[in-house]
Amino acid sequence: QLEAMAQMSAGALAPLPAYKGKLFLYAGVDAVRFRRQVIPGDRFDMETEVIKRKGPLVKVHAKGSVNGQLAVEADLMFSVIDKK
């Protein structure tokens, strides 16, 4: 669930002009809360919001839900570098 939310968050940020041509490296996770079980066959809906940007670091708050019920939430951190 955390990996899915990280990939979705990086994918949502990548098209923004400030991040064009950049690579997102998963740097860490904080404040994880698992609220309910997610089982195969569930539709896992995700949302993300940037909460802090400082230099090459970006921190987002991501949430995942199933049938409108919050399943997991976490603060995800990325290091943003130039692609080479």
GIJO-V826295 format. One record per pair of residues at least 12 apart in sequence whose C-alpha atoms are under 6 Angstrom apart, sorted by the first residue. I is the first residue (numbers start at 1). GAP is how many residues later the second one is. D is the distance in Angstrom with one decimal. If there is no record, write none. Layout:
BEGIN
i = {I | I}
gap = {GAP | GAP}
d = {D | D}
END
This chain:
BEGIN
i = {22 | 22 | 22 | 23 | 23 | 23 | 23 | 24 | 24 | 24 | 25 | 25 | 26 | 27 | 27 | 27 | 28 | 28 | 29 | 29 | 30 | 31 | 31 | 32 | 32 | 33 | 33 | 34 | 34 | 35 | 35 | 36 | 43 | 44 | 44 | 45 | 45 | 46 | 46 | 47 | 47 | 48 | 48 | 49 | 56 | 56 | 57 | 57 | 58 | 58 | 59 | 59 | 60 | 60 | 61 | 61 | 62}
gap = {59 | 60 | 61 | 57 | 58 | 59 | 60 | 54 | 55 | 56 | 53 | 54 | 52 | 50 | 51 | 52 | 48 | 49 | 46 | 47 | 45 | 43 | 44 | 41 | 42 | 39 | 40 | 37 | 38 | 36 | 37 | 35 | 23 | 21 | 22 | 19 | 20 | 17 | 18 | 15 | 16 | 13 | 14 | 12 | 23 | 24 | 21 | 22 | 19 | 20 | 17 | 18 | 15 | 16 | 13 | 14 | 12}
d = {5.5 | 4.6 | 5.4 | 5.6 | 5.3 | 6.0 | 5.6 | 6.0 | 5.9 | 4.8 | 5.3 | 5.1 | 4.7 | 5.2 | 4.8 | 5.9 | 6.0 | 5.0 | 5.7 | 4.6 | 5.0 | 5.3 | 5.9 | 5.8 | 4.3 | 5.5 | 5.4 | 5.9 | 4.4 | 4.7 | 5.5 | 4.7 | 5.9 | 5.7 | 5.2 | 5.5 | 5.2 | 5.6 | 4.4 | 5.7 | 5.4 | 5.7 | 4.3 | 5.3 | 5.6 | 5.0 | 5.7 | 4.7 | 5.7 | 5.2 | 5.6 | 4.4 | 5.5 | 5.3 | 5.8 | 4.4 | 5.5}
END
